[in-house]
Amino acid sequence: MTTPINNLRKLRDGRHLTQADLAQQLGTTQQTIGRWETGKNEPNFSALRDMAIIFGTSVDDLLGHNPMSDKLETASPRYNNFDTESGFWGHVGVKLPTATHSRWYPITLEVANRIGHSMRRATRDEPWITFHTLNNRVLLVNALAVHKVWTLTDDADEAFGDWELGQLDYAGYPAEVYRCLHDYLDGGLDEAETEYSQGFKDTLAAIVAEDDWDSANVYERLLETHVHYVSGGVDSRYIDNVGPAELLEDVQLNPGLAMFAIPASDLGFHIYVPSATVVMIDMPLHLVVQHATELRQEYLQDVSQVESLAAVKKAMAVTARVKRLPGRPRKHDADASPSAAAPATIPATPPESADAGEPPPSAT
């Protein structure tokens, strides 16, 4: 039996879908959905991606492996979810010192609450706050250097005079879309036919057409990290998968960090930037998640190897104990035991003398 996909039942109930409803959307049977939810069978990766699109989430969230949040996150409106803290709630606006308008990002209620808590706790020694958004960004914000940070529920009126937001950024796409857009634009999806359904490809094609994605702007909009300086300058570049994750980890472990090391893999060197000169770093979420997932897999492999070694040692110990059970003497004990030696034989008659004519000696 496989592990049941517990989050599938939660998401389905949140959307008020029956197993038959979901089966119809996926082109499968109600019995198959039931087997997935109970762990009697497991879906292939193509079906997992299709369900991620239907529920506005990621495969990691479906499987309960989201390294960025303990809650199951979706880009669907929070009222359509089983947990109102996990769906699209509204936006966070970050107004940089020299900007005329705030930069707006879609977030969940859980993230909105975390931002408020972090802003209130920011100090001169620890000014940095971190959070992630529903449009595939991780933000590192210098709370004491920005002009302001504000959160706005989707039910509220638009911020007067400070609202410039395109459809691309409004609520974000399902997280699985961001992870596949680059491969789709590079033709990589055609090389893995079994991992992507035609419906999934059609969804990506519609998104690309609607929001003018292409192989040229995908780097700026999806893959690049943007360093915003207090002076108003911006340094945008692609850094490898490990770079964004390491930056995030550095700030989380040391909020008072004095220097940022930004790997410029495309140019072959690192950039060292005093943190006091930076107001915000805007990084791709899917690259951070990808690195965290790789680390998790390495950890699980290490645990599996340790458990296998422990199992071998346990088996050897059990075998050694069995050999010492009563009735199973050890070899060296058997060799030394008198009871194990052959019994001595006593001649029935005295041995004959070498000379048969001589009588045997008499006892004196």
N, C-alpha and C positions, 0 to 999 in steps of 0.2 A: 504494500500500500504506500502511496506517495503522501506528501504533506498536503492537507487540504488548503485551498486558497481562501482563507477566512475573509479577507477583504473583499472578495468577489461578492459574497452574500451581503456584506454591509453596503457596498455600492449599489447593488441591485435593489435592495430594500429602500435605500435612500431615493432612488429614482422611481420607486413604486412599480418596478418591473417584475413580472413573474419569470420563472425559469423558461416558460414557453415563449414569453416576449423576447427575452435575450437570445434564446435559441434561434428565433426567426431572424433577428438582426444579423446573427453570425452565420446563418445558413447551416445550422446543425440541429440536434434534437434536444428535447427537454431532458431526456435521460442522460445525455452527455454533460449538460450543465450540472445536473445533480451529482454525477460522478466527480466532476471537478471540485465541487464545493465540499464533498465528503472525503476527498483524497483517494477515492478508488481508482482514479485515472488523473492524468494531468494534460493540460492543453499544450500544443506545440507553440513555438515562439511566434508564429504568424497569428495564431488565435489570441495570444496574450497582447500583441500589439493592437489588434482590432478592438479588444476590450478596453485597452488604455485610451483609444480614441473615443469610444462610445461614452466612457465615464470621465473624459477630460483629465486623465492622469498619466502615470508612467507605469511601465512594467515593474519597476522597483517598488512603487507604491502598492500595486496589486499583490505582490509577493511579500509585502511587509518589510522591505529592505531599504527604505529611504534613509540615507545617512544624515540628511539635513533636518529631519523633523521626526518626532515620535508619533505625530498625527498623520493620518492619511490625507494627502493634499490633492485637490483637484482645481481645475480652472473653471468648473461649473459654478453657477451662483450658489452661495452657501445654503439657501433655502431648499435646494434640490438634493442636499446631502443628509446623511444620517447624523452628521456632527456639524453644527453651524459655525464652528471655529475653523473648519478645514477647507471650505470652498471660497470662491471669490467674494470678498467683502467690500472692497473699495480700493483706494489708492493712497500711497505715501508720496508727498511732494518734498523734494530737496532743492532748496534755492541756494545756489552757489554765490559767493560774495560779489562777483562782477556780472552775474547773469540778470537778464530782464525778466525771465520767467522761471518758474520751478520746473524741475524734471520730475515727471510723474510715472509711478510704477504700480502695477496691480499687485495686491497682497491679500492674504487671508486675515481673518480676525485674530488668529493666534499671533501672527507676525505683527499686526498693529499693536496688540497689547505688549509684545516684547519690545517694540520700538519705544513706546511710552515709558516702560520701566527702565530701559537702558538710557534714555535721554535724561531722566531724572537722576540717575546715578553717575552720570559723566562728571569727571573732575579734571583739573589741569594735569594731574599725573596720569590719568587714564581717560583720555578724551575720545577714544575710538569705540564706535558701536558697529555691529555687523548684523546683517539680515539678508534674506533672499526673497525674490519676488516671483510672481507667477509668469512673468515674461522672460524667464531664463537668465536672470542676473543675480549676482551676489554683490552686495554693496558694503564697502568699508567706508564709514563716514566719520570725519572729524567733527564731533558734535559741537565743539567750541569754536570752529572756524567757519561753519556754514552760516548763511544769513538766517535761515530757519529751516526746520523740518516739521511738516504737518501731515496728519492723516485725515482722510476724507472718505466717509462711507458712501457707497454707491447710491444710497437713498437721498443724500444731501444735494443741494444745488451746487453747480460748478463754482469753483473758486473765482470770485469776481476779478476780472482783469489779469488772472494768472492761470489760464487753463489752455494749454496747447498740447493736445494729445491726439495722436492718430489712432485708427482702428487697430493697427498692429500692436499698440501698447495698451489697449483699453482693458482687456481681461486676460490677455495672454492666450496661447494655444495650449493644448494638452502637452505635458512635458515630453512625451515620447516623440512629438513632432520635431521639437528642437534637436533631439538627438539624431534624427534621421535626415534633416533637411540638407545638410552638407553632402552626405552620401548620395542623396537623391539628385542634387544638382550636378554632382560629378559622375553620375551614371553608375554609382556603386551598388544601387539596389538591384540592378539587372543581373548582377553576378551572384546574388543570393536569393534565387527565386522562392525557395521554400520558406524563407524567413519573413516575407512580405506578401500579403494578399493583394489582389488587384484593387480591392476596395481601399486598402491603406494607401496604395500608390495614387489612386484617384483623389483621395483626400489631400495628399501632399501637392498634387498638381493643381488643385483648386486654390490652395493657400498661396502657392507660388504665383499663380496668375492674378489673384486678388490683391496681393500686397507687393507685387513687383520684385520678388526675390529673383536673383540671378547669381551666376558663379562669380561675378565681380563684387557685388555688395554683400555677399554672404559672409565674407571675412569681417567687414566692419560691423554688421548687424548681429552676427552670431558668434564669431570666434575671437574677436579682438578684445583685449583688456584696455580700458581707458583710464589713464591717470590724470585727474583734474587737480591743477595747482591753485593755490591761494591767489596767485597773480592773475589767474584767468586762462592760462595756457592749458593745453591738453596734449598728452602724449599717448597715442593709440598704436598698439602693435599686437601681433599674435605671439603669445608665449605658449610653450608646450603644455601638455596636459597636467604636468606636475606643478608648474609655476603658480597658477591661481590657488590651488589647494595649499601650497606652502605659504603663500602670502596670508591666506585666511587663518591658517594655523598659527603663524607668527603673531598676528594681532590678537587672536583669541587667548593664546597662552601668555602674551606680554602686551597688554593694552597700552603700556607706556613706552612702547618700542620707539627708539630714536631714529632708526635708519631702516628703510625698506630696500631689500635686494630684489630687483625685478629682472628675471632672466629674459634676455632678448635672443631667443633661440634662432630667430630668422637672420640675425646679424652676427651670431656667434660670440656674444659677450653678455655680461650682466650690467645693469644700471643700478647704481646706489643713490638713493634719493633720501634726503633728510625728511622725516615724517612731518616735521613742523611746516614744511613748504607745501604739503599735500592736503587737500580738503576732502577728496573722495576718490576711491578706486572702484571701478565698475567692471566686474568680471563675468565671464560666461558660467552660468550655474552648471550646465551639463558636463563641462570639463572637470569641475570640482567633484561632482557626483561620480563621474567616471573613475577618477583617481581613488576616491574613497571606496568605491566598489572593488577596484583592483586590490587595494590593501585588505579589504574584508576577505576576499577570496584567498589571498596569500595566508591570512591568519587562519582561516578554516582549514587550509591545506596543512599548515603547521600543526594545528590541533589534531587533525586526522592522523598525521604521522606520529605524533606523541602518543595518541590513544592506541595506534597499532603497535607501537613499541611496548607500551604498557601491557597490552593484551598478550604479546609474545612472552614477556617476562612473567606474567601471571600464569600462562600455560606451562612454562618451564618449571615454575615453583610448584604447581599442582602435580606435574609429572614426578618431580623429586619427592614430594610427599607420598605419592602412591607407591613409589619404590620402597619406602620405609614402613609400609603397613605391616602388621603382624602376619606371619606366614610367608613373607617375601624377604628372606634373609639376603643381605648384600653379599656379593661374591667373595670379598675377603673374609667375611664372617663365616661363610660356608667352608672355606678352605681351612680355617683354623679350628673348626668345631670337632671335638672327638666323636660326637655321634654321627658325624658325616663320614668318618674314616672307615675303611673296610675292616670287619672284625678279624681278630687273630685266630688262626685255626690250630687246634691241638692234635698232634698225631695220635691215632688210635693205638698204634703199637710202637715200641721203641724203634728207632732207626737202626737198620742193619749196619754192621761194621763193614768196612771195606774188604776185610778177610772173612768170608762166610764161615770158616772153620772155627773161629775163635768165639767163645761165648761172650755175651755182653757183660760189661763190667758190673760188678755187684755193688750195691750201696753199702757204705761202711758206716 
